Every structure is written in structure tokens, then in C-alpha cells.
Amino acid sequence: MKRRAAPVVQWALPYWTRGKAGRETPEDLFRVLYLGWLVAFCFKVLGASWDVSWHFKWLRDDLAPPHLLNSVGTAIALTLTIIHLYTGYGVDRTAQRLVGWGTAVFLIAVPLDLINHRVNGLDITSWSPSHMMLYIGTLLMVCGVIRGWFMGAPPGRMRTLVLGGLFVFLLENVWFPAQHQEYGVFGIAAWDKGRPEAEPILLQFAADQMGRAIDRPMVVKFSLPVPDQVYPLYAVAAAMIVLVVARAMTGRTFTATAVAASYVAYRTLIWPLLALADFPRSAVPAFLIAGALAIDLAFLIRIPVVRALVGSLAATVVVEETLVLQSKAYLTPPLVPPLTVAIGGVILVVLWLTAEWALTRYRLRAQVMEAVVSATASP
């Protein structure tokens, strides 16, 4: 083991020097750093996927296997953050700050979440303040990695593929709290069939926390603790804006569709694995692909303001209609009146217009970056 580690140490040690963000980074070091981030995010996503299913079956445990798996990813991310902050390699100043603040928020949220559970028990909803801090910390972290890769990776197919992959991780993190409702509807359905997925100890704990008997209203409150309107509003506003930014930053046709399809494919593959291990299943948000396709088609429009208005309208209508269609063929969270979804569309318009301005203002469009690289490379 020592013999194998020695060459790695010899290669890495010369790079361990203090420097400012934005310093020139050797290609081999740049690749290693971002490969490390991909590995870290893979561990975190696998742990998160198992974690939400675990909490619909077992009573919470700080050292549950999903938490440990997620912690491996967090440890790798922390190591990489320290490297970026100390050496300045692989990131510009903005990316360094995003990664640093994201990691800090996440690490602060961990003990707060533990205290929260000690005080409040299960803390049933995934939308609680301590949980939201975990998502926000990861959001900042992934955004920093996306910027670092975008600014530093050489143009080419690999740059585009990794950037698209990072946006899949971003979509997974943004969409994660909505999974509570996707698992919740399956939990209620299992109860109605007389085969509850949650273990008796979890049901009893939840009932005691609510101060009522183990009955259907208790199961509904445990499974769907937030208003039904949250799910479609979040789908239209939060998920769609991630796909808009993904399409703009990669500059490739059908990027949004590819990112959404990749996430849905992952959820579809992890679903039977959890079921085979006797863990709760969930609804899979296949309708996100249709919304992503609407966004990709909207990018055929060259005028940014018109693109945002038409794209937001199209994505809102498509998401609402495909969600209704999916509910007829497959179990989904409860549907809401179209007017509620329209509110999400209004929010998306504001977010999309803001994104159009910010991406141009801070040179985060693929075409702009490619032009800068070409100009730099020219004699």
C-alpha cells in the first residue's frame, strides 16, 4: 500500500503551495481535481437516494448506512475544498468562494440538523430549515464546481459532457426535497393496501410525535406534510430554471432534455434496486423530460426576452399537462388546479429573464467562453 501511495504523494506534493485563486493550473492536476468532485458527488447522490427511502422505512439513526455513504462524499468534497482554498488551483475567485461557502454552510447544517432531530424527533418534512441548509450548502458547492470547470476546462467534447454531468448533480440536489411527496404517495398507497412500508417502530414514533393513534390521517400527515401545491410549483420554477441554465452554459442542442432524461433514468434504475432490497419506492418525475424539451425548443428563439417569455409559457403548460398524463398511468403526488401551476410559470419567467441577464453579464454562455478561448489562442 505504501509503495502504491508513494508515487501519488511525490506527484501531488509539489502542488501543495499557497496561492491565489485563478493561478495557472497544470492540465493533469485540473483533471484530477474535477474527477475527485465527480466521485464526491456520486457518493453524495447515492447516499441521498438511499437516505430518503430509508427514512420512509426505519426510525432515524445518525449512523445509518445512507448517512455514512453520504459522508464519504462529503469527506472527499471537504478535502477538495481545502485544496482549492489553500492552493488556488482549479478555480477562479468566484468559484473558490462558492465552493468554500457551500462547504461551510453544509458543515454548519450537519450539527444543527442533529440538534434539531434531538429536539424535534423525526422532523418529518424534508423542507425544514436544517434540511434546507444542507441543500443550499450543496447547491453553492455544485455551482462553484460548475463555474470552475466552465472557466478552466479546455473546449471539446469532454468539457461539454462533464458540464452536463455536473448539471445532473445540480438538478438532483435541487429536486431532492420534492422526493418527499414522491415517496409519500407510495407510502399512503401501501397503507391503503394493508401493507405499510414503514416499520411499526417508525409508525409508532410518528404517531406519538403527532399525539394521535396510528391511522390513515396520521400516515397522510407523515407522508405528505407540505401543501399539495408545493410539488408542481417547485417543478415549474426550480427544476426548469436549472435546465435553462444548463442549456445556456453548455450551448448544445437538447442539453436540457439530456440532463433531465439522465436524472429520470437514474431514478428509474435506482427504483428497482431499492425495491429488491425491500426499501420503499417512489414516483419518478418523468414529466420533467417534457418540460426540458420545451426549454430546448425555446432556445431556437434568438431574442432573449422573447425566448424567456415563450419558453416559460411552453414549459409551464407542458409540465402541467404531462404531469396529468403521468398521473393517469402512474402514481404521482396529488394534482392541483392549473391556476396554481400558472403561478409557478410567472416565477419561472422572472427567473429566466434574470438568468438571461446574468449569464450574459458574467460571460457564462458557452458561445462567449469559446470566443474568449479562441481569441486567447490566436497569435
Secondary structure, 3 states (H helix, E strand, C coil): CHHHHHHHHHHHHHHCCCCCCCCCCCHHHHHHHHHHHHHHHHHHHHHHHHHHHHCCCCCCCCCCHHHHHHHHHHHHHHHHHHHHHHHCCCCCHHHHHHHHHHHHHHHHHHHHHHHHHHHHCCCCCCCCHHHHHHHHHHHHHHHHHHHHHHHHCCCCHHHHHHHHHHHHHHHHHHHHHHHHHHHHHHHHHHHHCCCCCCCHHHHHHHHHHHCCCCCHHHHHHHHCCCCCCHHHHHHHHHHHHHHHHHHHHHCCCCHHHHHHHHHHHHHHHHHHHHHHCCCCCCCCCCHHHHHHHHHHHHCCCCCHHHHHHHHHHHHHHHHHHHHHHHHHHCCCCCCCCHHHHHHHHHHHHHHHHHHHHHHHHCCCCHHHHHHHHHHHHCC
